[in-house]
Amino acid sequence: MIWLPEAIVLAGALASLAFGVLGRRSSPRAAMDLALVFTLAALLATAALAGTVVEAFAGAFRIDGVTLSFQLLLLVGTALTLLLAREDVGAPAPATGGAAPSGGVPAEHAGEYAGLLLLAALGGMLIAAAADLLLLFLGFELLSIAGYALVGFRKEDPLSTQAAVKYVLTGATATGVFVFGLSYLIGLTGTTDVYAAGEVIASPGFMERYGRLIFLAFLFLFIGAAYKIAAFPFHLWAPDVYRGAPTPVTMFLAVVSKAAGLALIVRLYLGAFAWTHWVGASGLRESFLLKSGPVVALVSGFSMVLGSVLALRTRDVKRLFAYAGIAHAGYLLVPLAAANPSMLDQIVFYLLAYLLASAGAFAVLRRVTEESGTSDLKAFAGLYHRAPWSAWALLLFFLSLAGIPLTMGFFGKWYLLVGAAWGGHGLLATLIVVTSVMSYAYYFAVLKQAFLRPGSTERPIRFRGAEVAVVLIAAAGVLLGGLLPGEVLRTIAQAFDAAHFFGLYDGRL
Amino acid sequence: MTDGMLVGLLLFGALLFALGLYGALAQRNAVRVLLAVELMLLAGGLNVVALTRFLPAGAENRRLGPLPLAGDYAAALGQTTTLFFLAVAAAEVAIGLAAVIAAYRLRPTPNVDEMDERE
């Protein structure tokens, strides 16, 4: 019998919602712990499924290498988020009239906080497991709608509610664009199955007749999905939303949403569109991959450059993470632009490196912003004197995010570079190097404050237990991935074989 | 049942979408943006219904094989899909209005650009 990870997460979401209503008021954090237990159980269930390829519900639901590797990333991200969010419950409300970057969530809402986080994670997992356009769309919406509620979770804080409004309005617009693309794809192919749609598109004579509309559908779907990973055309929401949301939610958006958005793009792009060939108007054989490659490369390049340039100018650390996240979204699209045989392994490895380093940095950020009541760069001043070990941990995470050798992030970027060169995208490879150098500048601006500037106080910072746990897990992961990158990559490639994804597809063509 | 009708419907859908996108990007009032988004979603629904009604291209389902009433199957699929779009649009607008009201309570303006924080 298969224990479906999605079912466990759904049960966890319902259980924590019910617990929030019925549970004892005296132990508000128990709802968080309950959610965490379910997430860890789902994590075990996912790991136990490694190597399986199963289809269910007439092919709408599909477990394969891509599904499992992305679900593993989503669940690790969710577990780390829940650990951080646990500290939000019952934490003191911000003193400065509510407009602080961090602060508590009332104890009576702990169940909803945990339940919404798990529902959003479930949306992401459905995206990873869906092989049906409608199920993909529903997963996308579940993730989005739970996300809107989470961003505006602190109702008394104007920053939080304004961030929610902006997130909803941009998100709804992106949904409109996505639905419009989806309507052409479903209407022209007459099926909602991703792979069947791919077959119809690849059938002889189809692209000659409807090629333009299909390409239009791809453009709309890609741009609509780019919103979820905060890539170029839909990136403007990120800074305000990251700043206004409670810090654990910011981390969830930065890490889990981004992974889910990539799963969406991967499944749609590689499942339905990418492998189509047809005879063009000039009588030459054309390939969709060659036509769509420049579009993906354009989005990727613009995201990298815009994110890095804007990050250089900001003085708010949460906004800095948003801009850096836009650049990271650009990096993550490089393997898809420079299509090469191991692109999925590159994406998953880079996502893992990004996830771990970001989670650790957000844990430090959460404590520092709550201590100082601001997320300005100045909040980090004198961190080395107030909590030396956390400053060293921050150094490790930023080195990894910036891609300095001997950290996991370096190898992630290295694989991306190799992949870009392999796919013949010299320009993208150059952009990766240039924007990485720019990222040294903005990451080191924070480190300069932490190590070299004197703070306004020397009072030691006491980290909470869960924050320490997140920092330790993240640091261990970053070091392990940096010391044994080959082992990690091999584990990803073997246990969660991306070839399953193509094997079945190729057999059908 | 003519090609001209399909083209007309698709053009109307595209126009509706363009109108919605313009509204979503240009309007300052949050409620108007939500209305504009509704237009975009409806344009998608109209496209699906029109295309599946007139173009039963991929009616041969991979799982079920060739269907006896392939055209009807495609049309039914399109109409069901539209219902999905409508339901999701309703959910999205509901949470959008909830967010707008929550923000309005703290700072009474419906205009998105006046909600900006002063840093």
Interface residues (C-beta under 8 A of the other chain):
Chain A: A58 G59 A99 L134 F137 L138 E141 S144 I145 Y148 A149 G152 K155 E156 D157 P158 L159 T161 Q162 A164 V165 K166 Y167 V168 L169 G171 A172 T173 T175 G176 V177 V179 F180 L182 S183 Y184 I186 G187 L188 T189 G190 T191 T192 D193 Y195 A196 A197 E199 V200 F206 Y210 D240 D316
Chain B: G13 F17 G20 L21 A24 L25 A30 V33 L34 V37 M40 L41 A43 G44 G45 L46 N47 V48 A50 L51 T52 L55 P56 A57 G58 A59 N61 R62 R63 A74 L77 G78 T81 F84 F85 V88 A91 E92 V93 I95 G96 A99 V100 A102 A103 R105 L106 R107 V112 M115 D116 E117 E119
